[in-house]
Amino acid sequence: MDSESQSLTSSPGISSEFYEPDPSRSDNNNNNRGTSPGVGPEDLYSSPSSSSSDRDTQFSPENYQDEEFYGKLKVKVRRDGKKLTEKKRRQDLQQQYGNLRLLVPGLQDVEGRTPFSRNVILKNTLHHIEQLKVSVSSSLHLANELRLEQEYNHQLEREWQMWRKKVEDLRKKKQRKSQTDKPAPQQLHPDMLNDMTSQHGQSKWPPQHQSNNLQTIT
């Protein structure tokens, strides 16, 4: 068995070095049934050679610039063109989408969703905003038409009141004129009153009765 292993290791093209396990990488707990130690969130977003100071500078604001993302939303990207990690990008999206939810109620949360589903939600949100713009513009148009109609109604009412006043003035003027054309009895001359009474007396008695009266007088 040893001769076979020596022949394998001594064959050309194969290194004679062999792997020795590192005791520092062995499990701390012998009762964990051979499982590897747990991986934390910091291990996912950092390399073994990176330190905490490197991670702080990685997410510093001066290393990123704003770039348009999903239409009107913006997400920070690196100046060298590389995108942020999923954690940072999701935080930016959640913050920006939270600001958008304040403007448009009834939207779903993007927590834990895939980029495709987030894109669909954002497209629906923008579509909903466009519909709101159209409804607001139509409401303003209807309000403008209603205002013009009210102004026209007020104008017609003013004209009607004006013509009504003119008719009342003409009626009063006609009544005053009829009263001035027909004189009152107190305004008649005494001679006119005597003539009117004499004419009234003559017309009151018939001619035969008037002749009989004359005979009795003679």
C-alpha positions in Angstrom: 0.0 0.0 0.0 2.9 2.3 0.8 4.6 1.5 -2.5 1.4 2.4 -4.4 1.1 5.7 -2.6 4.8 6.5 -3.2 4.4 5.7 -6.9 1.4 8.0 -7.2 3.1 10.9 -5.5 6.3 10.4 -7.4 4.7 10.3 -10.8 5.5 13.4 -13.0 3.0 16.2 -13.0 1.7 15.6 -9.6 3.0 17.5 -6.6 4.4 15.6 -3.7 2.8 18.0 -1.3 -0.2 16.8 0.6 -3.1 18.6 2.4 -2.8 19.0 6.1 -5.9 20.3 7.9 -5.6 23.6 9.7 -6.4 23.2 13.4 -7.6 26.8 13.5 -10.4 26.0 11.0 -11.6 23.0 12.9 -14.9 23.1 14.7 -14.9 24.6 18.1 -17.7 22.3 19.3 -17.0 18.5 18.9 -20.7 17.8 19.4 -21.9 19.7 16.3 -21.8 16.5 14.2 -19.3 17.9 11.7 -21.3 20.9 10.6 -19.4 24.1 9.6 -19.7 27.2 11.8 -22.7 29.5 11.1 -22.3 32.3 8.6 -23.5 35.7 9.6 -24.8 38.6 7.5 -21.5 40.4 7.7 -19.8 37.3 6.1 -22.1 37.5 3.1 -21.3 41.1 2.3 -17.6 41.2 3.1 -14.5 39.3 2.0 -12.2 37.6 4.5 -9.5 40.2 3.8 -11.8 43.1 4.3 -12.1 44.8 7.7 -14.8 46.9 9.3 -13.1 50.1 8.2 -13.2 48.8 4.6 -16.8 48.1 4.9 -17.5 51.6 6.2 -15.7 53.2 3.3 -17.5 50.8 0.9 -20.9 52.3 1.9 -19.7 55.9 2.3 -21.8 58.5 0.4 -18.8 59.9 -1.4 -18.2 56.6 -3.2 -21.6 56.6 -4.8 -23.5 58.8 -7.2 -27.2 59.0 -8.0 -28.4 57.1 -11.1 -32.0 56.9 -12.5 -33.6 53.6 -11.7 -37.2 52.3 -12.4 -38.3 55.5 -14.1 -38.5 58.3 -11.5 -37.0 56.4 -8.6 -33.3 56.7 -8.1 -30.8 54.3 -6.5 -27.2 54.8 -5.6 -24.5 53.0 -7.6 -20.7 53.0 -7.4 -18.8 55.6 -9.4 -16.8 52.8 -11.0 -20.0 51.4 -12.5 -20.5 48.5 -10.2 -23.9 48.1 -8.5 -24.3 47.9 -4.8 -25.0 44.8 -3.0 -28.5 43.5 -2.7 -28.8 44.7 0.9 -27.9 48.3 0.2 -30.0 48.5 -2.9 -33.0 47.0 -1.1 -32.6 49.6 1.7 -32.6 52.4 -0.8 -35.6 51.0 -2.7 -37.5 50.6 0.5 -36.8 54.1 1.6 -37.8 55.6 -1.7 -40.8 53.4 -2.1 -41.9 54.3 1.4 -41.8 58.0 0.4 -43.9 57.1 -2.7 -46.4 55.2 -0.6 -47.1 58.4 1.4 -48.3 60.0 -1.9 -50.3 57.0 -3.2 -52.1 55.1 -0.6 -53.0 51.4 -0.9 -49.7 50.3 -2.4 -48.0 47.0 -1.5 -44.7 46.7 0.3 -41.6 45.7 -1.6 -40.0 43.9 1.4 -38.6 40.6 0.3 -39.8 40.8 -3.3 -37.8 39.9 -6.4 -36.7 42.7 -8.8 -39.3 41.5 -11.3 -42.2 41.8 -8.9 -40.9 45.1 -7.6 -40.7 46.4 -11.2 -44.3 45.3 -11.8 -45.5 47.0 -8.7 -43.6 50.2 -9.6 -45.0 50.1 -13.1 -48.5 49.7 -11.7 -47.8 52.6 -9.3 -46.7 54.9 -12.0 -49.7 53.9 -14.1 -51.9 54.7 -11.1 -50.3 58.1 -10.8 -50.9 58.8 -14.5 -54.6 57.9 -14.0 -54.7 60.3 -11.0 -53.2 63.0 -13.2 -55.8 62.4 -15.9 -58.7 62.4 -13.4 -57.4 65.6 -11.8 -57.1 67.3 -15.2 -60.6 66.2 -16.2 -62.0 67.5 -12.8 -60.3 70.8 -13.4 -61.9 71.0 -16.9 -65.3 70.2 -15.5 -64.9 72.8 -12.7 -63.9 75.4 -15.3 -67.0 74.6 -17.4 -69.2 74.8 -14.3 -67.7 78.2 -13.4 -68.5 79.5 -16.9 -72.0 78.2 -16.7 -72.6 79.9 -13.4 -71.3 83.2 -14.7 -73.7 82.9 -17.7 -76.6 82.1 -15.3 -75.7 85.2 -13.2 -75.6 87.3 -16.4 -79.0 86.1 -17.5 -80.4 86.8 -14.0 -79.0 90.3 -14.1 -80.6 90.9 -17.5 -83.9 89.6 -16.3 -83.9 91.8 -13.3 -83.1 94.8 -15.5 -86.0 94.1 -17.9 -88.3 93.5 -15.0 -87.4 96.9 -13.5 -88.0 98.5 -16.9 -91.5 96.9 -17.2 -92.4 98.1 -13.7 -91.2 101.6 -14.5 -93.3 101.7 -17.7 -96.4 100.5 -15.9 -96.0 103.1 -13.2 -95.5 105.8 -15.8 -98.6 104.7 -17.7 -100.6 104.9 -14.5 -99.4 108.3 -13.6 -100.2 109.5 -17.2 -103.7 108.2 -17.0 -104.3 109.9 -13.7 -103.0 113.2 -15.1 -105.1 113.0 -18.3 -108.4 112.5 -16.3 -109.1 115.6 -14.2 -110.6 115.3 -10.8 -114.0 116.9 -9.9 -112.4 119.5 -7.6 -110.3 120.7 -10.5 -113.3 121.6 -12.8 -114.4 125.2 -13.4 -117.8 126.3 -11.8 -119.2 127.2 -15.3 -118.3 123.7 -16.5 -120.0 122.2 -13.4 -123.2 124.3 -14.1 -123.3 123.3 -17.8 -122.8 119.7 -16.8 -125.6 119.8 -14.2 -128.0 121.6 -16.7 -127.2 119.1 -19.3 -127.8 116.3 -16.9 -131.2 117.8 -15.8 -132.4 118.2 -19.3 -131.4 114.8 -20.2 -133.1 113.5 -17.1 -136.7 114.6 -17.9 -138.4 113.5 -21.1 -139.6 116.2 -23.6 -143.4 115.7 -22.9 -142.8 116.1 -19.2 -140.8 119.3 -19.8 -143.8 120.8 -21.9 -146.2 120.0 -19.2 -144.1 121.8 -16.7 -144.0 124.8 -18.9 -147.8 124.9 -19.2 -148.3 124.7 -15.5 -145.8 127.6 -15.1 -147.7 129.8 -17.6 
